[in-house]
Amino acid sequence: MIKDHFYVITGGPGMGKTTLITALQQQGYLCIPETGRNIIRQQVATRGNALPWGDRNAFARLMFEQSLLDFQVAAPAGIPVFFDRGIADTIGYLALCGLPVPEDMQEAATVCRFNTRVFITPPWQDIYEHDNERKQSFEEAVRTYEIMIKTYQELDYEPVILPLSTVTDRVRYILSMAGEIMH
């Protein structure tokens, strides 16, 4: 199942993905938020342990299930949809943690295909910040970036590294690479 009009924006934490998704959404594009942050908030609120600093396998399972549901979103063909991370990000997360990738996750990442161009936010120390859900060091964020590139390449995607530039320039770049024009 290939959805060429579905575009993933990924990379290490704190590198501007959510800011780009918000900017695209403000221009009227359909955007799917990152699943990890919502899961962390929900788990913290309910005192659950499916967290990156708790049960990482359970956290990955919840991220995967939500990512799969997000992929099934109904959107007319040709209307671009931008995702703050994709199904393959769960595989990258498990690799980062040194955990095995369950067969169903690997199969879903192989079968549920986004556009072959995957936009990756590179490490950028100047914009990196910690917050309540983002507890990784900058060095861990860099490792995440490297693993996401490797994971997407292994799944036959073409990583497109975004420039270290303003949000407007990055959005313009994404839209030009996606064949869209600025609204």
Residue pairs with C-beta under 8 A, 6 or more apart in sequence:
1 111
1 112
1 113
2 113
3 71
3 81
3 112
3 113
3 114
3 115
4 115
4 116
5 75
5 77
5 78
5 79
5 80
5 81
5 115
6 71
6 75
6 80
6 81
6 83
6 114
6 115
7 80
7 81
7 82
7 83
7 114
7 115
7 117
7 118
7 119
7 174
7 178
8 83
8 85
8 86
8 88
8 89
8 114
8 115
8 118
8 119
8 152
8 157
9 17
9 20
9 21
9 82
9 83
9 84
9 85
9 118
9 119
9 120
9 121
9 174
10 17
10 85
10 86
10 88
10 89
10 92
10 118
10 119
10 120
10 121
10 148
10 152
11 17
11 120
11 121
11 122
11 144
11 145
11 148
11 162
12 121
12 123
12 136
12 140
12 141
12 142
12 143
12 144
12 145
12 148
13 134
13 136
13 140
13 141
13 144
14 127
14 128
14 129
14 130
14 134
14 136
14 138
14 141
15 121
15 122
15 123
15 124
15 127
15 128
15 141
15 145
16 121
16 124
16 127
16 162
16 167
16 170
17 34
17 84
17 85
17 121
18 33
18 34
18 37
18 84
19 167
20 82
20 119
20 121
20 162
20 167
20 170
20 171
20 174
21 31
21 33
21 34
21 82
21 84
22 31
23 167
23 168
23 171
24 31
24 82
24 171
24 174
25 31
27 171
27 182
27 183
28 183
29 80
29 81
29 82
30 73
30 75
30 79
30 80
30 81
30 82
31 81
31 82
31 83
31 84
32 70
32 73
32 81
32 82
32 83
32 84
33 84
34 84
34 85
35 62
35 63
35 66
35 67
35 70
35 85
36 52
36 59
36 63
36 85
36 133
37 133
38 66
39 50
39 59
39 62
39 63
39 66
40 51
40 52
40 133
41 133
42 48
43 49
43 50
43 51
43 54
43 59
44 51
48 54
49 55
49 58
50 58
50 59
50 61
50 62
51 59
52 59
52 135
53 135
56 93
56 94
56 97
56 99
57 99
60 90
60 93
60 94
60 97
60 99
60 105
63 89
63 90
63 93
64 87
64 90
64 105
64 108
67 85
67 86
67 87
67 89
67 90
68 87
68 108
68 112
70 83
71 86
71 87
71 112
71 114
73 81
75 81
80 178
80 180
82 174
83 114
86 114
86 118
87 105
87 108
87 109
87 112
87 114
88 109
88 148
88 151
88 152
88 155
88 157
89 148
89 151
90 105
90 109
91 101
91 105
91 106
91 109
91 151
91 155
92 144
92 147
92 148
92 150
92 151
92 152
93 144
94 100
94 101
94 105
95 101
95 147
95 150
95 151
96 143
96 144
96 147
109 155
110 155
114 157
115 178
116 156
116 157
116 158
117 157
117 158
117 160
117 177
117 178
118 152
118 157
118 158
118 159
118 160
119 160
119 162
119 174
119 177
120 145
120 148
120 149
120 152
120 159
120 160
120 161
120 162
121 145
121 162
122 145
122 161
122 162
122 164
123 138
123 141
123 142
123 145
124 164
125 138
128 138
128 141
136 144
149 159
152 159
153 159
160 177
162 170
162 173
162 174
163 169
163 170
163 173
165 173
171 182
172 182
175 181
175 182
